[in-house]
């Protein structure tokens, strides 16, 4: 009876966000609690469990899950050491196992350890030994380091953006792990590093030019000898030494096939990479567009403050520009501001308060704005996501009406890549003339399908699509688009744990 160990350590950070992450920014689950929760959501672990649960004779060894409540700034040294210690203690306490499934992201970073996933894999090897197969699932925004590749038997990554295949990625990882455990396949992996950081609509896998590389990867994965393949374009906001884009292919004991196909996928990506940027509109031009807007809902996309990309969520740049321009559109927007929420709770529903809003976390970029607002709703900020049913925790949350602006204000950052935060607090974006969307892309039906116009705003923020603005210091150079005339000399690296 094969026994499979399951563990999760998952976070995406922006190292440009001055507000650091801590242990309390993670949902921690241990043992059976891990299984009970993940069987209720359509994420990677849920997908893996659907395979393990339906396979006769599988015994599960659930150990530890640290799942980020939302992306954020760099994880503090102390809190990283606490999470790492808890993770490895759980691995040590597990019974002997025949295989390991790790759910990770790939864009985690602490103050001193800039490759936490790779470090955890290396330390796990010391505990479990070299012969126990480990399969890791990653976000395609992960950074596939050499250490991660060296200490895992196979990598499986998402194929979709916006991400809609969490569950399926977990299923693919579980199926592959079971084949390795059964001795049916002997994985070998090739990866190709591409010196490019990319953003924009061309990365939408259903319609953008990225689809050429993604479809090639899927074809390899489904073809003879293919076990796993993907195009990963990293998280440009996690400025670490190995930040780049990566093509990888895992084959069944066929290094030549892995190398050839990884090079092909990387070249397909590079062929289109120059288009993978975002045309941005200045705050001043955005305000002019808003003042002239009539009919339907105008989406003001503030990807620079995308909490799901690691930003702080307390940007008031668009709000300030709209107020100063005299814009009268009924506008819905999210904000992180714990002091304003505390004031609203103290005053109570129906009260009018005068408070500042924004700039409480990233004070380097945002200066608080004073507003007078009516408290419309108060909540504990606990809700399930529209997308995959995961539990999200915004902390105490208040809905404030300030003139023509409705602000849904949370105590802590929460994912905004769907409309859950608005819906959970009684606000339907379709009923407003304008909505601030703090995510680079949501699933098409959520905004783009019905909004009159999507305006990508060049606002300040720690996840700005204006990548040269951020000031990378750790990643390799030259790097597109941080440098001009970046050369690409594709080379495949091979990783194979057992011959």
Order of alpha helices (4+ residues) and beta strands (2+ residues): beta-beta-beta-alpha-alpha-beta-beta-alpha-beta-alpha-beta-alpha-beta-alpha-beta-alpha-beta-beta-alpha-alpha-beta-alpha-beta-alpha-beta-beta-beta-beta-beta-beta-alpha-beta-beta-beta
